[in-house]
């Protein structure tokens, strides 16, 4: 079964790292970026 992909954007680095890890541990493929502009570019 293919895992769902989540685009995660947050300018708070520690929060981004924590959320990315938690979501990855839950089985999601996480694309984490540090700004909304970067998220739009993806």
C-alpha positions as CSV (number, residue, x, y, z in Angstrom):
1,X,0.0,0.0,0.0
2,X,1.3,3.4,-0.9
3,X,1.6,6.0,1.9
4,X,0.0,9.4,1.6
5,X,2.2,12.4,1.0
6,X,2.0,15.5,3.2
7,X,3.5,18.9,2.4
8,X,4.5,20.5,5.6
9,X,5.5,24.2,5.7
10,X,6.6,26.0,8.9
11,X,9.2,28.7,9.5
12,X,9.9,27.4,13.1
13,X,12.7,24.9,12.5
14,X,12.3,22.9,15.7
15,X,8.6,22.5,15.2
16,X,9.1,21.5,11.5
17,X,11.6,18.8,12.6
18,X,9.3,17.4,15.3
19,X,6.3,17.3,13.1
20,X,8.2,15.8,10.2
21,X,9.5,13.0,12.4
22,X,6.1,12.3,14.0
23,X,4.3,12.2,10.6
24,X,7.0,10.0,9.1
25,X,6.8,7.6,12.1
26,X,3.1,7.4,11.4
27,X,3.8,6.2,7.9
28,X,3.4,9.3,5.8
29,X,5.8,10.5,3.2
30,X,6.6,14.1,4.3
31,X,7.9,16.9,2.2
32,X,9.1,19.5,4.8
33,X,10.0,23.1,3.8
34,X,10.8,26.2,5.8
35,X,8.5,28.7,4.1
36,X,5.1,29.0,2.4
37,X,6.8,30.3,-0.7
38,X,9.0,27.2,-1.0
39,X,5.8,25.1,-0.6
40,X,4.2,26.9,-3.5
41,X,7.3,26.3,-5.6
42,X,6.9,22.5,-5.1
